[in-house]
Amino acid sequence: MTRDDVTEAIRAAKRAKGLKWADVAREVGLSKEWVTAACLGQMTMTEAQAKIIGRIFDLPEEAVQLLQVPPYKGSLPTAVPTDPLIYRFYELVNVYGTTLKELIHEEFGDGIMSAIDFRMELSREPAPEGDRVRIVMSGKFLPYKTY
């Protein structure tokens, strides 16, 4: 069994059981964003978290063990995403990446926004012209050091 097999087993069980990621996250006791990323193979779970996921999705013990192994992060099959929704994020970075970089450097100095010490929240924003996707990302600022 591979970590990709575990991800596919989770997706299949989620569909079969009609579960929502928010419901799974509530049982784990963490955000739906982190739990979804973990179930899709991008985060390492603790033993307790992995056992809860194993119970929810009826996973074998081998899968529960694999949920606790640090994953190879980055799950896109191609350098430029072909999925239309994921491509829009790629497009967003292509269009606004230099703006974000410029504004972060102006506000914080020379450094980066961490994707390790990071939080994200995704929600629906009702709007008369059609609902909007609201994504809030918060990453720790890490300045470059001189040595």
N, C-alpha and C positions, 0 to 999 in steps of 0.2 A: 504494500500500500504506500502511495506517495502523498505528499501534502495536497497536490492537485486532486487526487482521488477523494481526500477528506472534504475539500471544498465542494466538489461535485455531489458528494453524499449529503452534505448539509443543504445545498441548494435543492436537491431532489426531495429531501424530507420536509424542507420548508414549504415547498409547493404542495406536496401531498397532504400536509397537515393544515395548510391554509394559514400559516403563521405570518406575522408582521415582525420586522426587525425590532421595532420599538417594544413589542411584547417580550421578545427574547432578551433584549437589553434590560428590561425591568427585572427579569428573573436573575440575571447575572449581577445586577446592581450597578451597572455602568451606562455610559451614554450609548445611544443607538449608533452613533457614528463610529465609536471605537469598537463596539461589539461586532458591527457589520464588517469593519476592516479586519478584525481578528478572524471572524468566520470565513472570510474570503482569502485568508492566508497571508495577511500583511502585518500581523502583530503576534507576539508571544503571549499565551495565556498562562496563568498560574495553574497549579494542579486543581485547586477548588473551582476556578472558572471553567477549565476544560471538562471537569466532571459534570458541571451543570449543563454545558453544551452537549456533552455526550448523552445525558439523560433526555434533554429536550428533543434531540434529533435521533435518538436510538442508535448511537454510534458504537462500534466495537471498541474494545480497550486499546487496540493498536492506534485507532484514530484519536482517541483521547490523549494518548501519549504524544502523537505527532503535533497536536495543538499546542504542546508545551515546548516544542523545539523552535529556536529562533529561525524565522523564515528567510528565504531569499526575497528581499523586498523589490517591488516593481513588478507589476503584473500585466503590463501591456504587451501584446504579441508582436507589435511593430513599432518602429521608432516614431512614425507619425501615425497617430490613432486613426482607425478607419470607422469606428463606431461614431455615429453622428453626435451623440451627447458628449462623449469623451473628447471628440475632436473640438467641440466648442470651448472646452477648457484649454486645449492646446492653442486655439485661436485667441482666446482671452490673454494668455501669456505672451503670444506673439505681438498682439496689439498693445497691451497695457504693461507688459513686463518691464520695459525700460522706464515707464512712468512710475511703477511701483518701486523699482530699484532707486530711481532718482529721489523720490519722496522719502523712502526709508533712510537713505544715506543722509539726506538733509535733516531729518528729524533725529536720527540716532547716531549717525557717524558711519564709518566704514565697517561693515559687518554683514551678517546674514540673519534671516528669520529661521529659527529652528523648526524642523519638521519632526524632531524627536520630542522636545519639550513643547508640545503642541496641543491645541484643542480646536474642535470644529463643531459647529451646530448648523444643521440644515432644517429649514422649516418652510411652510407655505405662507405666502404673504398675499392675502386676498386683495384684489384690485378690480375696479369696475371694468377695465379694458381687458381683463384676463389675469388670472392668478400668476404670481411671480414666485420664483425660487429664491429664497434668501439663504445665503451661506455666510456664516461668520467664522473667520479663521483667526486664531490667536497663537502666535509662536513666540517663544522667548527670543530676545535679541542677543546675538552672540557677536561681540566686537572682535575684529582681528587684532591680535597681539603683536607687539614688537618684541624682538629678542636679539 
